[in-house]
Each structure stands twice: as C-alpha cells, then as structure tokens.
Amino acid sequence: MSIFGYVDFENLSGGAQQLRQMSEAAGRYGTSQDTHAGTSHAFGARRGSLEYLKEADVTVALEGQPRWTDGFIEKAAKFKGAPYAVIEGYVRYGQGLFDRIRGSFCLALLDGKRGRGLIASDRTGQQTLYYAICDSRLVFGTRVRAVLANAGVPDALDSQALFNYLYFHVVPTPRTIYTAVKRLAPGAFLLFERGKAREVPYWEPDFTEHAPNTAELESELKNLLRESVRRSINGKTTGAFLSGGTDSSTVVGMLNAVTGTSPRTYSIGFDARNYDETAFARTAARHFHADHHEYFLTPEDVIEAVPRVAAYYDQPFGNASAVPVYYCARMAKSDGVTRLLAGDGGDEIFGGNHRYAKQNLFERYSNFPAVLRKAVIEPLLFGIPAGDRLDFIRKARSYVRQANVPLPARLETYNLLMRCGGSATLTADFIREVNAEEPTQLIEDIYGKTCARGKLNGILGLDMRITLGDNDLCKVSGMCALAGVEVAYPMLDDNLVAFALQLPERYKVKGSILRYFFKQALSDFLPKEVLTKTKHGFGLPFGVWLQSHSGLNALARDSLESLKKRGIVRPEFLDKLFLKHHSEHSAYYGTMIWVLMMLEQWYATRSDA
C-alpha cells in the first residue's frame, strides 16, 4: 500500500506525468492505483484510498486504518469510508482532527479554499511518510523512491545521514540518506502554506504515572490485549509471527481467544547454538493450539536474500533480522495468509529489554554518596596493582567506569563505531563533512523529553522513537511488504500504549525482573517456559556463519572490498575488521561487517553505482 503526490499552489505543471512517474516508483510492490489532480495538487494511491469533497474543496489520500474517538467522525467512517471521515473531521475540527484520530495511518490532505497542504503520520510510526520541499512544491510519499521520482527533487546523498547510519545501523528520523528528503516524525503533521512548511507534533509519550490497583490493572490489561488483537484482524486471513517470546506468544494466545480457532503461526529457526528458539515457539504453539509452521534458515538463504533486502529499502538498513522476518513472511504468504500480527512494541512500552535492568544496576552505584565513590571505592578499586589480570577486579572496574557515564550517553558504551574509533574507522575527508556529535545530540534531545518522568521512562521514550520507530517497525513492515503480506502491531494499539505509559516504573522493571507487571498479569495465560526465557527474537547468527560458510564470507569480503572506493571507511580498517571478527568476538564484529556489507549492497542498487 502506498500514497504519493504533491502540492504546488504556484506552478502545478505536468501533474499527470509526475503522478505516473511517482506511481511507477511507489508501485514496484503494489498493483491497483487511483489518482486525483486539481489546480494545485496531484495525489495518487496504490491500494490506498483517495477522496475528494467538492463542496469543501478538500482532497485526502489515506493509507492504513485510522480509528476515531469522536462519534461524528466515526459515523462518517462507518457509512462513507475512512477518507471521507478524515475530510469531515478536518472540515469540522481543523487541526483538532488529530486529537480525535487513533490507529495506524498516514495521510495527505489538500485544503483548496485555504491554500493549505497537510501530511500526517500515526503516533508510533507504524506508517511512514516522506517528503521534500522544492521551491514552491511539497512532495510526499510512503516510499522515498516515490518522492525522488518527482521532477525537481534532487537525489544528492547526505553525508551526515551516512554517518548516522554507521552509528545507529539505520538512518534515524528526520533525515533520510538523501539531503532533500525527510521523514515525518511519528505523532506529527506538517503544514504547508505559502511555500513554507512547519512540522507540528500532535502527540508525544506521556509517562504520567497513576496510583495502581493491581487487580483492576491486570483485568484491564487482558481486556486491552484482547481488543487490540480483535481490531488488528480486520477481516483478513490472519496469522502471526511466533518467536516464542513474551509478546509474540501473547498475541498468538489472544488471537486464539478472539477467533476460537487454531491460529496460524510462523517461526524461523537456525542451526546455530544460542540462536535457535523454535523450542519456545513450539511450546507456545502447543499451549494455544496453533497451526504452527517453521522454516530453518541457512547461509544460502542469506546470500539469496541480501541483495533483495538491500534493493527493497530506499536507504541503507543494517538490521540483520530483516532476513529471517522476510522468510517468515514469505512462508505465511505461500500459506494463503494476507495479514500477519507482530509482537513488536511490547518491550518498549512494558520494559522488556535487558539493558533496562542493566541500567537499574548502574544507577545503584550512582546513588552511593559521591564522597564514598570518589574518595574510597574508586581509589581502592583502581589502585590495585595489575588488577585487570583478576577477573573480578576487571569486571568491577568496567562496572564503575560505565556507571560513571551519565544517561543517556551510557547507553552507547558499546556502540560499534565509537568503540572502533571514528578517526580509525572513517576517512579524514568523510569526517570533515559530518558532525560527529549529531547522534549524541539526537539521543539527548529525545531522552530529555521524557526523563523528567524517570530515567527508565527516558530510555523507553528513546527506544520508542529510534529502536522501535526507526528500526524494528521499518524492518517488519518492509519485509512483510516485500513478501506481499500486510502486518499489524496489536501491542501498539493506542489504548494499550496509553495504559502502559501510566504504569509506575517499578511495574515495568523491578530490580532485574523485566516486564514485572505484564508477566504477573499474564502468569495464568502464558506458558511458564515463555515467562522465564531469555530474549532473542529472530536474531541472525551472521557472525557465526561468517566463520564457517565460504559463500557468505565471500559475499561479505567482496562487499567490503567494493566499499573501499566510496571514500567513507578507511580501507585498512576494513581489512582489519575480518581479523578482529575471527580472533576477538565473532558476533560483535560480525554486526559491523553486516552493517558495512548492507551499505555497499544498497549502493549497488543505485543507477550511478
């Protein structure tokens, strides 16, 4: 599904041709299309929706499934469809429309009477929208390639975005890899008037805690989960990803409860120690009477998928889990499933990542009196001769060093680019083109908006924006689109998110216990093995396979050899990287090899490569 088009109040020329070009770019993974052009706009949709209300002179292009908290708009949606409801809501409430809209969506709107263009994205970034401002024109699309297909939008690469990719392994919002193209932030709309654009946030996570009544909360959580899964089905032939983790198992269980039938579930396995989780997936499948399907991924599958994955994404994307997600979605597609439910989002709203408990541990040291830390503990600990030779002392020193780094910088202690050293990794010419502090500033800005409600909440707010919005959702949505199935995220239902945001921090992470309240509330619903397992997901054993599979090793080496000509990464670093991978830490340095390999694979998809 995709929407695309442009608004130009001064010089709308070649509208039909421009739409054809954008449609061809956007429609690589779609078929049917609809278009509408007026005196100042040209909108298109492939499997999306268009609506024009002549008496209001308002046109809307819509993708996704919005919901409404307003009875008037909800009635309009029921009888005349979602795009018409957007128009009715806008005509009645103006920008107040976004106080009343929920769900997964992105939209573009042209208000001809007021000479105004508007684009918007949902609260958590389940639907993406990109745009460019060129002279008097606002160009938009759910694919970057559709925006670039509009004449006049330059395709010059953004060196800063390349640096940010190497830091985050994705290009975080608002940048894209192209200087002229931006991504609209989740929970925001962009107003375009008199040739100028202004981005306005209409929603941000509100971590205002409420005094809990545990028994009532547990019942409310189950009801919210059940209702979010019910809404996600939407009349489709529905299946679910099943990794055997807390979130995917919960979604499958609720799918079973809602439908009263055996849900179709899909999982990926690996013939690699500490990576394969199919045993947990099978446990959950048996518990919820699922019709379960598995596929065991091989290095040959990875070799086949890498160029296909790189070609799908419109900019470098370095999350290796995209490959197993793609094969999982492809398996569901071949089974006749048209929509998959994914468990993404639960960790970020309920506190399910290991680093949350780890930061709690570091904060304990920070809470010691400064005089005790600086005058007693640290002089003694670091004054022990040859202390690094003793395992206990070495670990204690590492703990203290990390604990002394303030949040949110502490979260990036093991960042690959920083650990390898920017000047040792990147060429001098490239470094001169970028601001090496931008990623840190981005992290601090996002963290700073929510940390006043607690340090854990600050981390959760940061992860909702980058880990989830810029990374995991793009991964799953992109690979499902490539496989030809839709995807929905029940854990990101707006009501469920609002519920989770109001939980006290101790209900999310209690000491070393992750998702404390969530697991307690579902202790009689989920299998014990799922509740107590450690987290893995669909992590790809790329670093391990790189050591043993000659074909995969050749693909990586050839990619990094070709990357040398780009003038970004020092050739000597690329040569040393394989030595570090083989001799020091295959998984850790394997990640860096993957990120660089996918960068070069993406470059190879460009016509000027």
LINRA-V182785 format. One record per residue. N is the residue number from 1. RES is the residue in one small letter. SS is DSSP state (h for helix, s for strand, l for the rest). OMEGA is omega as a letter, one per 30 degrees, with the letter a starting at -180 (999 if undefined). NEAR is the number of other ideal C-beta (glycine too) atoms within 12 Angstrom. Layout:
[[N;RES;SS;OMEGA;NEAR] [N;RES;SS;OMEGA;NEAR]]
This chain:
[[1;m;l;l;38] [2;s;s;l;46] [3;i;s;a;51] [4;f;s;l;52] [5;g;s;l;54] [6;y;s;l;47] [7;v;s;l;46] [8;d;s;a;33] [9;f;l;a;26] [10;e;l;a;18] [11;n;l;l;19] [12;l;l;a;29] [13;s;l;l;20] [14;g;l;a;19] [15;g;h;a;28] [16;a;h;l;17] [17;q;h;l;19] [18;q;h;l;36] [19;l;h;l;37] [20;r;h;a;24] [21;q;h;l;29] [22;m;h;l;44] [23;s;h;l;35] [24;e;h;l;25] [25;a;h;a;31] [26;a;h;a;43] [27;g;h;l;32] [28;r;h;a;22] [29;y;h;l;30] [30;g;l;a;28] [31;t;l;a;15] [32;s;l;a;16] [33;q;s;l;28] [34;d;s;a;31] [35;t;s;l;30] [36;h;s;l;33] [37;a;s;l;29] [38;g;l;a;27] [39;t;l;a;19] [40;s;l;a;32] [41;h;s;l;41] [42;a;s;a;41] [43;f;s;l;48] [44;g;s;l;46] [45;a;s;l;40] [46;r;s;a;34] [47;r;l;l;27] [48;g;l;a;40] [49;s;s;l;37] [50;l;s;l;39] [51;e;s;l;34] [52;y;s;l;27] [53;l;s;a;29] [54;k;l;a;13] [55;e;l;l;11] [56;a;l;a;24] [57;d;l;l;23] [58;v;s;l;37] [59;t;s;l;42] [60;v;s;l;46] [61;a;s;a;52] [62;l;s;l;44] [63;e;s;l;47] [64;g;s;a;40] [65;q;s;l;37] [66;p;s;l;39] [67;r;s;a;30] [68;w;s;l;29] [69;t;l;a;22] [70;d;l;a;25] [71;g;h;a;15] [72;f;h;a;19] [73;i;h;a;34] [74;e;h;l;22] [75;k;h;l;17] [76;a;h;l;28] [77;a;h;a;32] [78;k;h;a;16] [79;f;h;a;13] [80;k;h;l;20] [81;g;l;a;22] [82;a;h;a;34] [83;p;h;l;37] [84;y;h;l;28] [85;a;h;l;38] [86;v;h;l;48] [87;i;h;a;37] [88;e;h;l;34] [89;g;h;l;42] [90;y;h;a;39] [91;v;h;a;26] [92;r;h;a;23] [93;y;h;a;22] [94;g;h;a;21] [95;q;h;l;26] [96;g;h;l;17] [97;l;h;a;34] [98;f;h;l;36] [99;d;h;a;20] [100;r;l;a;30] [101;i;s;l;40] [102;r;s;l;35] [103;g;s;a;39] [104;s;s;a;41] [105;f;s;l;44] [106;c;s;a;49] [107;l;s;l;47] [108;a;s;a;53] [109;l;s;l;49] [110;l;s;l;43] [111;d;s;a;32] [112;g;l;a;26] [113;k;l;a;18] [114;r;l;a;22] [115;g;l;a;23] [116;r;s;l;32] [117;g;s;a;44] [118;l;s;l;42] [119;i;s;a;49] [120;a;s;l;45] [121;s;s;a;46] [122;d;l;a;38] [123;r;l;a;45] [124;t;l;l;45] [125;g;l;l;43] [126;q;l;l;44] [127;q;l;a;43] [128;t;l;l;46] [129;l;l;a;49] [130;y;s;a;47] [131;y;s;l;48] [132;a;s;l;40] [133;i;s;a;34] [134;c;s;a;31] [135;d;l;a;21] [136;s;l;a;24] [137;r;s;l;35] [138;l;s;l;48] [139;v;s;a;50] [140;f;s;l;54] [141;g;s;l;51] [142;t;l;l;46] [143;r;l;l;45] [144;v;h;a;43] [145;r;h;l;36] [146;a;h;l;46] [147;v;h;a;46] [148;l;h;a;37] [149;a;l;l;35] [150;n;l;a;46] [151;a;l;l;26] [152;g;l;l;24] [153;v;l;a;35] [154;p;l;a;19] [155;d;l;l;27] [156;a;l;a;18] [157;l;s;a;33] [158;d;l;a;28] [159;s;h;l;29] [160;q;h;l;30] [161;a;h;l;39] [162;l;h;l;42] [163;f;h;a;37] [164;n;h;l;36] [165;y;h;a;40] [166;l;h;l;41] [167;y;h;a;39] [168;f;h;a;37] [169;h;l;l;36] [170;v;l;l;41] [171;v;l;a;45] [172;p;l;l;39] [173;t;l;g;37] [174;p;l;a;34] [175;r;s;l;36] [176;t;l;a;42] [177;i;l;l;37] [178;y;s;a;32] [179;t;l;a;24] [180;a;l;a;27] [181;v;l;l;40] [182;k;s;l;37] [183;r;s;l;40] [184;l;l;a;42] [185;a;l;l;39] [186;p;l;l;41] [187;g;l;a;36] [188;a;s;l;34] [189;f;s;a;40] [190;l;s;l;38] [191;l;s;l;31] [192;f;s;a;39] [193;e;s;l;22] [194;r;l;l;16] [195;g;l;a;22] [196;k;s;a;18] [197;a;s;l;29] [198;r;s;l;20] [199;e;s;a;27] [200;v;s;l;22] [201;p;s;l;22] [202;y;l;l;27] [203;w;l;l;27] [204;e;l;a;24] [205;p;l;l;37] [206;d;l;a;23] [207;f;l;l;33] [208;t;l;a;17] [209;e;l;l;19] [210;h;l;l;18] [211;a;l;a;12] [212;p;l;l;23] [213;n;l;a;12] [214;t;h;a;18] [215;a;h;l;13] [216;e;h;a;15] [217;l;h;a;26] [218;e;h;l;25] [219;s;h;l;18] [220;e;h;l;25] [221;l;h;a;38] [222;k;h;l;29] [223;n;h;l;22] [224;l;h;l;31] [225;l;h;a;43] [226;r;h;a;29] [227;e;h;l;23] [228;s;h;l;41] [229;v;h;l;39] [230;r;h;a;25] [231;r;h;a;32] [232;s;h;a;40] [233;i;h;l;30] [234;n;l;l;24] [235;g;l;a;14] [236;k;l;l;24] [237;t;l;a;22] [238;t;s;l;39] [239;g;s;a;46] [240;a;s;l;53] [241;f;s;l;58] [242;l;l;l;49] [243;s;l;a;47] [244;g;l;l;45] [245;g;l;a;42] [246;t;h;a;43] [247;d;h;a;47] [248;s;h;l;52] [249;s;h;l;47] [250;t;h;l;49] [251;v;h;l;50] [252;v;h;l;51] [253;g;h;l;39] [254;m;h;l;39] [255;l;h;l;45] [256;n;h;a;33] [257;a;h;a;24] [258;v;h;a;28] [259;t;h;a;28] [260;g;l;l;12] [261;t;l;l;17] [262;s;l;a;22] [263;p;l;l;40] [264;r;s;a;37] [265;t;s;a;44] [266;y;s;a;45] [267;s;s;l;45] [268;i;s;l;45] [269;g;s;l;34] [270;f;s;l;34] [271;d;l;a;21] [272;a;l;a;31] [273;r;l;l;12] [274;n;l;l;15] [275;y;l;a;28] [276;d;l;a;29] [277;e;l;a;36] [278;t;h;l;31] [279;a;h;l;20] [280;f;h;l;35] [281;a;h;l;40] [282;r;h;l;27] [283;t;h;l;30] [284;a;h;a;42] [285;a;h;l;37] [286;r;h;a;24] [287;h;h;a;30] [288;f;l;l;37] [289;h;l;a;20] [290;a;l;l;33] [291;d;s;a;26] [292;h;s;a;35] [293;h;s;a;34] [294;e;s;l;31] [295;y;s;l;29] [296;f;s;a;23] [297;l;s;l;38] [298;t;l;l;25] [299;p;h;l;31] [300;e;h;l;19] [301;d;h;a;30] [302;v;h;l;40] [303;i;h;l;28] [304;e;h;a;19] [305;a;h;a;36] [306;v;h;a;38] [307;p;h;l;23] [308;r;h;l;26] [309;v;h;l;40] [310;a;h;a;34] [311;a;h;a;26] [312;y;h;a;36] [313;y;l;a;38] [314;d;l;l;36] [315;q;l;a;44] [316;p;l;l;46] [317;f;l;a;45] [318;g;l;l;41] [319;n;l;a;39] [320;a;l;l;43] [321;s;h;l;40] [322;a;h;a;45] [323;v;h;l;47] [324;p;h;l;44] [325;v;h;l;47] [326;y;h;a;46] [327;y;h;l;38] [328;c;h;l;49] [329;a;h;l;44] [330;r;h;l;31] [331;m;h;l;35] [332;a;h;l;42] [333;k;h;a;28] [334;s;h;a;19] [335;d;l;l;24] [336;g;l;l;17] [337;v;l;l;33] [338;t;l;l;26] [339;r;s;l;36] [340;l;s;l;48] [341;l;s;a;52] [342;a;l;a;49] [343;g;l;a;51] [344;d;l;l;45] [345;g;l;a;44] [346;g;h;l;43] [347;d;h;a;36] [348;e;h;a;42] [349;i;h;a;48] [350;f;h;l;43] [351;g;l;a;42] [352;g;l;a;40] [353;n;l;a;35] [354;h;h;a;20] [355;r;h;l;31] [356;y;h;l;40] [357;a;h;l;27] [358;k;h;l;26] [359;q;h;l;40] [360;n;h;l;32] [361;l;h;l;21] [362;f;h;a;30] [363;e;h;l;28] [364;r;h;l;17] [365;y;h;l;28] [366;s;h;a;23] [367;n;l;l;14] [368;f;l;l;19] [369;p;l;a;12] [370;a;h;a;14] [371;v;h;l;11] [372;l;h;a;15] [373;r;h;a;21] [374;k;h;a;17] [375;a;h;a;12] [376;v;h;a;15] [377;i;h;a;22] [378;e;h;l;24] [379;p;h;l;14] [380;l;h;a;17] [381;l;h;a;26] [382;f;h;l;22] [383;g;l;a;13] [384;i;l;a;17] [385;p;l;l;9] [386;a;l;a;10] [387;g;h;a;20] [388;d;h;l;17] [389;r;h;l;11] [390;l;l;a;14] [391;d;h;a;11] [392;f;h;a;14] [393;i;h;l;20] [394;r;h;l;18] [395;k;h;l;15] [396;a;h;l;22] [397;r;h;l;24] [398;s;h;l;22] [399;y;h;a;25] [400;v;h;l;27] [401;r;h;a;19] [402;q;h;a;26] [403;a;h;a;28] [404;n;l;l;25] [405;v;l;a;24] [406;p;l;l;23] [407;l;l;g;33] [408;p;l;a;35] [409;a;h;a;22] [410;r;h;a;32] [411;l;h;a;35] [412;e;h;a;27] [413;t;l;a;23] [414;y;l;l;21] [415;n;l;a;29] [416;l;h;a;32] [417;l;h;a;34] [418;m;h;l;26] [419;r;h;l;20] [420;c;h;l;30] [421;g;l;a;16] [422;g;h;a;29] [423;s;h;l;17] [424;a;h;a;20] [425;t;h;a;32] [426;l;s;a;34] [427;t;l;a;27] [428;a;h;l;16] [429;d;h;a;14] [430;f;h;a;24] [431;i;h;a;25] [432;r;h;a;16] [433;e;l;a;21] [434;v;l;l;28] [435;n;l;a;20] [436;a;l;a;25] [437;e;l;a;18] [438;e;h;l;27] [439;p;h;l;36] [440;t;h;a;27] [441;q;h;l;19] [442;l;h;l;31] [443;i;h;a;34] [444;e;h;a;23] [445;d;h;a;24] [446;i;h;l;35] [447;y;h;a;35] [448;g;h;a;23] [449;k;h;a;26] [450;t;h;a;31] [451;c;h;l;27] [452;a;h;l;14] [453;r;h;a;26] [454;g;l;a;29] [455;k;h;l;30] [456;l;h;l;42] [457;n;h;l;40] [458;g;h;l;33] [459;i;h;l;42] [460;l;h;l;45] [461;g;h;l;38] [462;l;h;a;41] [463;d;h;l;39] [464;m;h;a;47] [465;r;h;a;41] [466;i;h;a;37] [467;t;h;a;35] [468;l;h;a;43] [469;g;h;a;42] [470;d;h;a;42] [471;n;h;a;33] [472;d;h;l;42] [473;l;h;l;44] [474;c;h;l;47] [475;k;h;a;40] [476;v;h;l;44] [477;s;h;a;45] [478;g;h;a;37] [479;m;h;l;42] [480;c;h;l;40] [481;a;h;l;39] [482;l;h;l;32] [483;a;h;l;37] [484;g;l;l;27] [485;v;l;l;39] [486;e;s;l;37] [487;v;s;l;49] [488;a;s;a;41] [489;y;l;a;46] [490;p;h;a;45] [491;m;h;l;47] [492;l;h;l;51] [493;d;l;a;38] [494;d;h;l;36] [495;n;h;l;28] [496;l;h;l;38] [497;v;h;l;40] [498;a;h;l;25] [499;f;h;a;33] [500;a;h;a;43] [501;l;h;a;35] [502;q;l;l;28] [503;l;l;l;39] [504;p;l;a;25] [505;e;h;a;33] [506;r;h;l;21] [507;y;h;l;36] [508;k;h;l;42] [509;v;s;l;36] [510;k;s;a;22] [511;g;l;l;17] [512;s;l;a;18] [513;i;s;l;23] [514;l;s;l;36] [515;r;l;a;41] [516;y;h;a;32] [517;f;h;a;33] [518;f;h;a;41] [519;k;h;l;34] [520;q;h;a;27] [521;a;h;a;32] [522;l;l;a;33] [523;s;l;l;21] [524;d;l;a;15] [525;f;l;a;30] [526;l;l;l;34] [527;p;l;a;29] [528;k;h;a;17] [529;e;h;l;22] [530;v;h;a;39] [531;l;h;a;31] [532;t;h;a;19] [533;k;l;l;27] [534;t;l;a;21] [535;k;l;l;29] [536;h;l;a;30] [537;g;l;a;40] [538;f;l;a;42] [539;g;l;a;32] [540;l;l;l;42] [541;p;l;a;37] [542;f;h;a;44] [543;g;h;l;37] [544;v;h;a;31] [545;w;h;a;35] [546;l;h;a;37] [547;q;h;a;24] [548;s;h;a;19] [549;h;l;a;23] [550;s;h;a;15] [551;g;h;l;20] [552;l;h;l;35] [553;n;h;l;28] [554;a;h;l;18] [555;l;h;a;32] [556;a;h;a;41] [557;r;h;l;25] [558;d;h;l;23] [559;s;h;a;35] [560;l;h;l;37] [561;e;h;l;21] [562;s;h;a;24] [563;l;h;a;36] [564;k;h;a;24] [565;k;h;a;17] [566;r;h;l;30] [567;g;l;a;20] [568;i;l;a;36] [569;v;s;l;42] [570;r;l;l;27] [571;p;h;a;21] [572;e;h;l;16] [573;f;h;l;31] [574;l;h;l;36] [575;d;h;a;18] [576;k;h;a;23] [577;l;h;l;40] [578;f;h;l;29] [579;l;h;l;16] [580;k;h;a;26] [581;h;h;a;34] [582;h;h;a;20] [583;s;h;a;13] [584;e;l;a;18] [585;h;l;a;21] [586;s;h;a;28] [587;a;h;a;28] [588;y;h;a;23] [589;y;h;l;32] [590;g;h;l;36] [591;t;h;l;36] [592;m;h;l;41] [593;i;h;l;45] [594;w;h;a;43] [595;v;h;l;42] [596;l;h;l;44] [597;m;h;a;46] [598;m;h;l;44] [599;l;h;l;42] [600;e;h;l;35] [601;q;h;l;36] [602;w;h;l;37] [603;y;h;a;32] [604;a;l;l;24] [605;t;l;a;26] [606;r;l;a;23] [607;s;l;a;9] [608;d;l;a;9] [609;a;l;999;17]]
